[in-house]
């Protein structure tokens, strides 16, 4: 629910604009609204962390705006709330006017939605489902360096689910398209909201079933089978990719090829 701040509201303040957050000194501001010059600003209470309110203010600050990636090492619950803030700000900014009739929209006071009083259309934040899969071949794991990644990180294969496709079909298709590999024994592990920009990562483990590794160079810079105790630079802890890799390592060690 949107409300006008009086200045005496307290909690954690997520000031977001265009995919960025205000992170003075690399941290989420905490305290009274008045301490951060937020009196009379519009705000949304988007959750609770450490028994205190978490607020979204759709506003750009002149300095210290940064990516939510800086919070990857924080508590998982806090990172998810920060991701919610970034995605909601983007949604509200992109839905000021109705896509059907062009009239001005307003924010719902009961749910995360924007409403059109003219044609009665209702819009919700978009969530794009993605699959991510760690593939094991005996004592090795398939890891790839993606074109979009920087810093030499190798990670699991991933991709967006297409229209009319199941999650399992998406795994098989993405793996074949990116690596020319067939997989079997697919097992669901977990999921993670991923606000880059508005994804839900659905994570799987799988076993190698056949095929010679041949990468799609439009998607990948490199890929290879790595022995579980001789791994390249990995994604940071706290990411679902890192969990998949660590789960695969644990499986390899338990079977001691």
VEXFI-787549 format. One record per residue (C-alpha): residue number from 1; z, y, x negated. Coordinates in steps of 0.001 Angstrom, whole numbers, always signed. Example, Ala and Ser with C-alpha at 12.3 -4.5 7.8 and 13.67 -1.06 7.14 Angstrom:
+-----+---------+---------+---------+
!   k !      pz !      py !      px !
+-----+---------+---------+---------+
!   1 !   +7800 !   -4500 !  -12300 !
!   2 !   +7140 !   -1060 !  -13670 !
+-----+---------+---------+---------+
//
This chain:
+-----+---------+---------+---------+
!   k !      pz !      py !      px !
+-----+---------+---------+---------+
!   1 !      +0 !      +0 !      +0 !
!   2 !    -963 !   +3434 !   -1321 !
!   3 !   +1724 !   +6113 !   -1440 !
!   4 !   +2285 !   +9596 !   -2813 !
!   5 !   +4839 !   +9606 !   -5628 !
!   6 !   +7921 !  +11805 !   -5259 !
!   7 !   +8882 !  +11459 !   -8911 !
!   8 !  +12039 !   +9399 !   -8512 !
!   9 !  +10236 !   +6043 !   -8281 !
!  10 !  +10955 !   +3761 !  -11216 !
!  11 !   +9380 !    +747 !  -12850 !
!  12 !   +6397 !    -145 !  -15000 !
!  13 !   +3397 !   +2201 !  -14874 !
!  14 !    -153 !    +908 !  -15198 !
!  15 !   -2470 !   +3912 !  -15418 !
!  16 !   -5984 !   +2530 !  -15332 !
!  17 !   -9525 !   +3879 !  -15431 !
!  18 !  -12889 !   +2224 !  -16191 !
!  19 !  -11395 !   -1008 !  -17471 !
!  20 !   -8804 !    +684 !  -19686 !
!  21 !   -5020 !   +1101 !  -19500 !
!  22 !   -2770 !   +3865 !  -20739 !
!  23 !    -704 !   +2213 !  -23474 !
!  24 !   +1264 !   +4880 !  -25373 !
!  25 !   +2499 !   +3341 !  -28623 !
!  26 !    +752 !    +150 !  -27544 !
!  27 !   +3170 !    -452 !  -24682 !
!  28 !   +3223 !    -183 !  -20886 !
!  29 !   +5227 !   +2935 !  -19881 !
!  30 !   +8553 !   +2192 !  -18222 !
!  31 !  +10909 !   +4553 !  -16419 !
!  32 !  +10766 !   +7240 !  -13730 !
!  33 !   +7461 !   +8568 !  -12412 !
!  34 !   +8555 !  +12108 !  -13245 !
!  35 !   +8968 !  +11184 !  -16930 !
!  36 !   +5226 !  +10572 !  -17173 !
!  37 !   +4035 !  +13500 !  -15101 !
!  38 !   +3161 !  +11352 !  -12106 !
!  39 !   +4823 !  +13342 !   -9329 !
!  40 !   +2364 !  +13810 !   -6400 !
!  41 !     -36 !  +11183 !   -7772 !
!  42 !   -1227 !   +8361 !   -5509 !
!  43 !     +82 !   +4945 !   -6521 !
!  44 !     -18 !   +1312 !   -5418 !
!  45 !   +2909 !   -1068 !   -5884 !
!  46 !   +1113 !   -4184 !   -7120 !
!  47 !   +3977 !   -6505 !   -8008 !
!  48 !   +7280 !   -6959 !   -9771 !
!  49 !   +8235 !   -7827 !  -13328 !
!  50 !  +11754 !   -8253 !  -14710 !
!  51 !  +13097 !   -7344 !  -11239 !
!  52 !  +11410 !   -3920 !  -11301 !
!  53 !   +8352 !   -2558 !   -9515 !
!  54 !   +4955 !   -2519 !  -11199 !
!  55 !   +2781 !    +426 !  -10141 !
!  56 !    -937 !   +1098 !  -10390 !
!  57 !   -2090 !   +4694 !  -10746 !
!  58 !   -5872 !   +5112 !  -10814 !
!  59 !   -6023 !   +7835 !  -13417 !
!  60 !   -7436 !   +8432 !  -16885 !
!  61 !   -5177 !   +9880 !  -19574 !
!  62 !   -6600 !  +12004 !  -22350 !
!  63 !   -5248 !   +9756 !  -25105 !
!  64 !   -4123 !   +6213 !  -25800 !
!  65 !   -6322 !   +4448 !  -23257 !
!  66 !   -6878 !    +881 !  -24460 !
!  67 !   -8108 !   -2545 !  -23419 !
!  68 !   -5808 !   -4883 !  -21538 !
!  69 !   -6575 !   -7344 !  -24362 !
!  70 !   -3811 !   -5589 !  -26299 !
!  71 !   -1351 !   -7262 !  -23918 !
!  72 !   -2510 !  -10843 !  -24520 !
!  73 !    +625 !  -11574 !  -26540 !
!  74 !   +2915 !  -10270 !  -23792 !
!  75 !   +4610 !  -12364 !  -21127 !
!  76 !   +1963 !  -14140 !  -19048 !
!  77 !   +3225 !  -12599 !  -15806 !
!  78 !   +2979 !   -9091 !  -17218 !
!  79 !    -519 !   -9714 !  -18571 !
!  80 !   -1644 !  -10937 !  -15157 !
!  81 !    -241 !   -7839 !  -13450 !
!  82 !   -1994 !   -5626 !  -15997 !
!  83 !   -5204 !   -7517 !  -15287 !
!  84 !   -4685 !   -7014 !  -11564 !
!  85 !   -4294 !   -3285 !  -12126 !
!  86 !   -7522 !   -2999 !  -14104 !
!  87 !   -9484 !   -5004 !  -11543 !
!  88 !   -8104 !   -3118 !   -8545 !
!  89 !   -8860 !    +255 !  -10140 !
!  90 !  -12427 !    -836 !  -10779 !
!  91 !  -12701 !   -2095 !   -7198 !
!  92 !  -11376 !   +1121 !   -5654 !
!  93 !  -13592 !   +3265 !   -7882 !
!  94 !  -16686 !   +1236 !   -6970 !
!  95 !  -15980 !   +1289 !   -3225 !
!  96 !  -15520 !   +4939 !   -2379 !
!  97 !  -18518 !   +4676 !     -46 !
!  98 !  -19690 !   +1879 !   +2221 !
!  99 !  -22611 !    -177 !    +918 !
! 100 !  -23953 !    -678 !   +4451 !
! 101 !  -23828 !   +2758 !   +6059 !
! 102 !  -22912 !   +5088 !   +3171 !
! 103 !  -19839 !   +6579 !   +4844 !
! 104 !  -16605 !   +7197 !   +2988 !
! 105 !  -14211 !   +4269 !   +2634 !
! 106 !  -10421 !   +4186 !   +2725 !
! 107 !   -7922 !   +1820 !   +1133 !
! 108 !   -6235 !    -686 !   +3438 !
! 109 !   -2455 !    -304 !   +3774 !
! 110 !   -1971 !   -4025 !   +4443 !
! 111 !   -4080 !   -5893 !   +1879 !
! 112 !   -6220 !   -5455 !   -1231 !
! 113 !   -9287 !   -4182 !    +623 !
! 114 !  -11386 !   -1117 !   +1369 !
! 115 !  -12353 !    -320 !   +4948 !
! 116 !  -15152 !   +1656 !   +6577 !
! 117 !  -14154 !   +3475 !   +9777 !
! 118 !  -17791 !   +4005 !  +10718 !
! 119 !  -19317 !    +510 !  +10707 !
! 120 !  -16067 !   -1483 !  +10380 !
! 121 !  -17117 !   -3279 !   +7221 !
! 122 !  -14289 !   -4673 !   +5096 !
! 123 !  -14627 !   -5194 !   +1337 !
! 124 !  -12412 !   -7290 !    -954 !
! 125 !  -12215 !   -7346 !   -4759 !
! 126 !  -14791 !   -9671 !   -6264 !
! 127 !  -13573 !  -12654 !   -8263 !
! 128 !  -16126 !  -14530 !  -10356 !
! 129 !  -15196 !  -18195 !  -10985 !
! 130 !  -15890 !  -19431 !  -14513 !
! 131 !  -15471 !  -22831 !  -16091 !
! 132 !  -14225 !  -23457 !  -19610 !
! 133 !  -14215 !  -26913 !  -21164 !
! 134 !  -12982 !  -28512 !  -24384 !
! 135 !  -15098 !  -31561 !  -25317 !
! 136 !  -13728 !  -34336 !  -27512 !
! 137 !  -15737 !  -36845 !  -29538 !
! 138 !  -13303 !  -39323 !  -31127 !
! 139 !  -11276 !  -37206 !  -33585 !
! 140 !  -13441 !  -34092 !  -33274 !
! 141 !  -13719 !  -31185 !  -30835 !
! 142 !  -16835 !  -29172 !  -30017 !
! 143 !  -16237 !  -25482 !  -30722 !
! 144 !  -18701 !  -22622 !  -30570 !
! 145 !  -18995 !  -19052 !  -31751 !
! 146 !  -20320 !  -16982 !  -28844 !
! 147 !  -22620 !  -13989 !  -29250 !
! 148 !  -20194 !  -11811 !  -27292 !
! 149 !  -17217 !  -12649 !  -29524 !
! 150 !  -16285 !  -10723 !  -32647 !
! 151 !  -14260 !  -11692 !  -35698 !
! 152 !  -15588 !  -15211 !  -36247 !
! 153 !  -13590 !  -16874 !  -33466 !
! 154 !  -14646 !  -20364 !  -32385 !
! 155 !  -13734 !  -21460 !  -28894 !
! 156 !  -14531 !  -23850 !  -26044 !
! 157 !  -17750 !  -23655 !  -24063 !
! 158 !  -17625 !  -21547 !  -20907 !
! 159 !  -19829 !  -20053 !  -18244 !
! 160 !  -20057 !  -18655 !  -14731 !
! 161 !  -20326 !  -20843 !  -11654 !
! 162 !  -23628 !  -20303 !   -9849 !
! 163 !  -24238 !  -19928 !   -6107 !
! 164 !  -24106 !  -23260 !   -4249 !
! 165 !  -22619 !  -25102 !   -7223 !
! 166 !  -19373 !  -27070 !   -7558 !
! 167 !  -17067 !  -26491 !  -10512 !
! 168 !  -17925 !  -29950 !  -11857 !
! 169 !  -21644 !  -29249 !  -11617 !
! 170 !  -21116 !  -25967 !  -13419 !
! 171 !  -19392 !  -27761 !  -16312 !
! 172 !  -22234 !  -30252 !  -16704 !
! 173 !  -24918 !  -27560 !  -16469 !
! 174 !  -23294 !  -25054 !  -18830 !
! 175 !  -22561 !  -27689 !  -21468 !
! 176 !  -26130 !  -29020 !  -21321 !
! 177 !  -27675 !  -25540 !  -21389 !
! 178 !  -25582 !  -24293 !  -24303 !
! 179 !  -25256 !  -27426 !  -26460 !
! 180 !  -27620 !  -30165 !  -25176 !
! 181 !  -24579 !  -32431 !  -24702 !
! 182 !  -23645 !  -34701 !  -21781 !
! 183 !  -19971 !  -35067 !  -20854 !
! 184 !  -17846 !  -37559 !  -18940 !
! 185 !  -14226 !  -38090 !  -17883 !
! 186 !  -13797 !  -34516 !  -16676 !
! 187 !  -10112 !  -33553 !  -16076 !
! 188 !   -8842 !  -30339 !  -14539 !
! 189 !   -6088 !  -28723 !  -16641 !
! 190 !   -5234 !  -25244 !  -15380 !
! 191 !   -6590 !  -21826 !  -14418 !
! 192 !   -6114 !  -18266 !  -15624 !
! 193 !   -7030 !  -14871 !  -14164 !
! 194 !   -9243 !  -13185 !  -16738 !
! 195 !   -9872 !   -9471 !  -16132 !
! 196 !  -13012 !   -9158 !  -18286 !
! 197 !  -14149 !   -7875 !  -15912 !
! 198 !  -12994 !   -9919 !  -12879 !
! 199 !  -13068 !  -13642 !  -13606 !
! 200 !  -10959 !  -16674 !  -12762 !
! 201 !  -11148 !  -19207 !  -15594 !
! 202 !  -10943 !  -22846 !  -14451 !
! 203 !  -10175 !  -25094 !  -17407 !
! 204 !  -11170 !  -28696 !  -18067 !
! 205 !  -11018 !  -31365 !  -20738 !
! 206 !  -13986 !  -33699 !  -21130 !
! 207 !  -15250 !  -36482 !  -23364 !
! 208 !  -18584 !  -36666 !  -25153 !
! 209 !  -21091 !  -38904 !  -23345 !
! 210 !  -24300 !  -38422 !  -25353 !
! 211 !  -26877 !  -36057 !  -26749 !
! 212 !  -27609 !  -34384 !  -30071 !
! 213 !  -26039 !  -30979 !  -30577 !
! 214 !  -28632 !  -28217 !  -30166 !
! 215 !  -27386 !  -24738 !  -29339 !
! 216 !  -28846 !  -22102 !  -27070 !
! 217 !  -29200 !  -19234 !  -29539 !
! 218 !  -29311 !  -16664 !  -26753 !
! 219 !  -25697 !  -17606 !  -25950 !
! 220 !  -24227 !  -19012 !  -29168 !
! 221 !  -24250 !  -18010 !  -32810 !
! 222 !  -23030 !  -21406 !  -33952 !
! 223 !  -21413 !  -24626 !  -32736 !
! 224 !  -20205 !  -27790 !  -34401 !
! 225 !  -17914 !  -30789 !  -34121 !
! 226 !  -14661 !  -29977 !  -35954 !
! 227 !  -12047 !  -32501 !  -37045 !
! 228 !   -8788 !  -31777 !  -35250 !
! 229 !   -6924 !  -30886 !  -38468 !
! 230 !   -9767 !  -28845 !  -40022 !
! 231 !  -10390 !  -26156 !  -37436 !
! 232 !  -12006 !  -22702 !  -37757 !
! 233 !  -10461 !  -19466 !  -36519 !
! 234 !   -9264 !  -20052 !  -32944 !
! 235 !   -8634 !  -17852 !  -29883 !
! 236 !   -5178 !  -16239 !  -29744 !
! 237 !   -2165 !  -17986 !  -28188 !
! 238 !   -1743 !  -17214 !  -24507 !
! 239 !   -5406 !  -17768 !  -23680 !
! 240 !   -6538 !  -20763 !  -21675 !
! 241 !   -9075 !  -21556 !  -24400 !
! 242 !   -6294 !  -21953 !  -26950 !
! 243 !   -4385 !  -24249 !  -24596 !
! 244 !   -7436 !  -26493 !  -24147 !
! 245 !   -7923 !  -26737 !  -27895 !
! 246 !   -4238 !  -27528 !  -28485 !
! 247 !   -4290 !  -30166 !  -25729 !
! 248 !   -7309 !  -31774 !  -27387 !
! 249 !   -5599 !  -31733 !  -30782 !
! 250 !   -2576 !  -33452 !  -29230 !
! 251 !   -4821 !  -36159 !  -27740 !
! 252 !   -6516 !  -36766 !  -31078 !
! 253 !   -3208 !  -37046 !  -32921 !
! 254 !   -1784 !  -39408 !  -30327 !
! 255 !   -4705 !  -41813 !  -30756 !
! 256 !   -4938 !  -41430 !  -34567 !
! 257 !   -8593 !  -42221 !  -35104 !
+-----+---------+---------+---------+
//
